[in-house]
Amino acid sequence: MLVIFVVSCERLDSPDGESLDTACPLGRGRGIWDTDLFGGDETQGPRAVKRLLDNPDFGASSEATGDLRDGVVDPRLVEALQALTRQHRICVDVFKEGHYFVPGVEDGPRIPKGYGEAGGLPNTHYYGRAADIRYVDGKPVQGNGEDPDVLGVGRVIADLPPQRRPDQIIGPESWTRRLGGSYEEGWILAQDQLDLHDDHIHLGYKKVRGTSNIR
């Protein structure tokens, strides 16, 4: 009797149908993707993106994974996330696709009115220059702003050179205060933004090239 096993699949699911992802909770991640199914070399996208998608310490939603594969995500952001995975497991909820500042209000080039004092400013998510991290080393950011691992993410970002470091770093108030970063180093310290980011860490680049960091 001839028995043939077919093992090539797009994603690996748990018995109850939920996605398995080593860096995201069940049901939040993209599953385990075989990036070779999408080409995986320089003809299909930068090698840095493939390395990030192949990295077991990086997890992402299906929408975020799609943005990476489609070349939407800024290379500086890919590099920053890769730096984080050298010390932590991170789960990115969103880059551009599926991001909403205000429920029911479609994202555009500018942050909509009603999202604190940032309303009207350029929307870095819209341009693929921002990421929202919701889980670090298996822990939700929400309620864990002073957890050593969650604080560790901030310290890795702080150690990046100014012209590579995001210049839009926002997170829970306790996380931000403990890290002690300044506006000149990329931290957003406005109280309304700290309140709006109590459940995730936002990393973004305001400019198309370089950053506004001065130290």
N, C-alpha and C positions, 0 to 999 in steps of 0.2 A: 504494500500500500504506500502510495506517494503522499507525503504530507508537506505542504508548502506554508511557511510562515511569512506573512507580510508585516514588516516592522517599520517601514517608512511612513510617517504620518506628520501632519502639520503641527499638531499639538498633543500633549499628553494630558489626559483628564483623569480625575479620580473616579471611583466606581459610581458615585452619585452624580457624575457629570460636571462637577466643578473643576475649574482650572487649577492645575498645580503650578506653583511658582516658588522657587526657593527663597526669594526675597520679598514676596508679597503674601498676605493672608489668602486663604482659600476664597475664591470668588472675586478677588480684587485684581489678580494678575492676568497676564496674557497667555498663561500656559507656557510650555517649553517649546519654543519655535526652532525649527531647523532652518537656519538662515541660508543654507545652501539651496533651499527650494526657491529662493528669490535671487539667485545669481551669486551673491556673496563676494564678488571681487570688485576691482576698481571700475569695471564697466557698469556696475549697478549701484555703486555708492562708495563713499570713502571706507577704507579699511577700519578706521576708528569706530565707525558706526557698527560694523559687523562684530568687532571685538567687544563693544559694549553689549550688544544683543546676545552674544555668546557667553558673556560673563555671568556665572551663577550668583554673583553678589549684586547683580542689577536686576530689578524687577520693574515691570511697567504694565499699565493697562493696555488693552488691545488698541485703543485710540493712540496712546503715546507711542506704542511700538510702530504703528502705521506711519506716524509722523517721522520717526527715525528712518524707516525704510524708504520713505518718499523724499528724503532729503530736505524736510521742512526745518529741522532743528539746527540751530547755529553751531558751527564746529567748536566754538569756544565753550559752549554749554556741554557738548559731548565730552570735551577734555576735562572740564570741571567734574562732571559726574564720574568719569573714569578715575580721577584722583580720589574721589570719595570711596569708590569700591575697593581701593587698596587697603582701607582700614575698616570699612563698614559695609553691611548689606543695606541697600536702600531700595525703596519702592516709589517710583514716580507715578503719580496719578494722571498728570496731564501736562502736555506742552501747549499745543494749539487746539487740535480737534477735541471737541467736547468741553472746552473751557467756558465758563460763564461767571462773570462777576456778579450779576444780578439774575436770579432764576427767571427764565422766560425772556430775557433780553439778549438777543444775539450779539456775540462779540464782534467788534469792529476795530479799526485802527486806533480809536481812542477809548479810554476807560469811560464807561457810561456814568452819567450823573446819578448820584445815589449811592456810589461806592466810596463813601467818606470824602475827604478833601482831595483825593486823587482823581476824582471825576474830571474828565476832560484832558488828562495827561495821556501821552502815547501808551499804547497797550503792547507791552513786550511779548505777551503770549501770542498775540495776533501775528507777529512777525517771526515766531519760532525761536525767540530769544529768551524764553523763560520756562522754568520747570517748577512744579509743585511736588515736594516730597512729603508723603504722609506717614511713612513707616521707616524706622531705622532699627536695624538689627532685630526685627520682629516686633518692635514696640511701636504703638501709635505715637505720633508727635503730640497729639492732644493729651494733656494731663501729664506729660513727661518732659516738660521744658528743661528741668534741671537734672534729668537722667544723664549719667556720664556718657553713654553712647550717643544720645541726641546732642549733647553739648559737644561731643567729639566731632560731629559733622561740621559745626560752626568753626571749630578750631582748624580743621583741615582747610576749609574755605579761607579762613583768615590768613593761613600760611602761604596761599598762592600769591605769586608776584602781582603787583597792582594792575598791570596791563593784561593779566589773564583772569584776575579775580572778578566775579560778578560785582556790579556796582548797584545792584538792587537786591539786598539781602534782608529778608523779612521773616520773622517767625514769632512764636509766642513771646509775650512780654517777659516772663521769667527767664527764658532762654536768651533773649536779647540782652537783658540787664546783666546776667551772669557773665556773658562773653565780653561785655564792655567795649564793643566796637563803636567806631565813630562814623559820622556821615561822610567824612573825607575818605574813609576806608570802605565805603559801600553799604553801610548799614542804614536802613530806614528806621527812624526812631519816633516818627509821629504816632501819638497814642492811638488814634483811630485805626491806623494800619496794623499796629500790634494787636489790637482787639480783633480785627478781621482775619488775622493769621494765627489764631490760637490753636488751630488743628493741623497746620502744615508749615513747611519751610519753603519759601519762595526764593528762587535764585534767578536773577535776570540781568540782561545787559541792555542798557538804555540806548547805546549808540550802535550804529552799523559796524563800526570798527573801533577797536580800542575800548577804553573805559573812561569814566570821569573820576576814577580813584586818583588821589594825589599822594597817597602814601600806603 
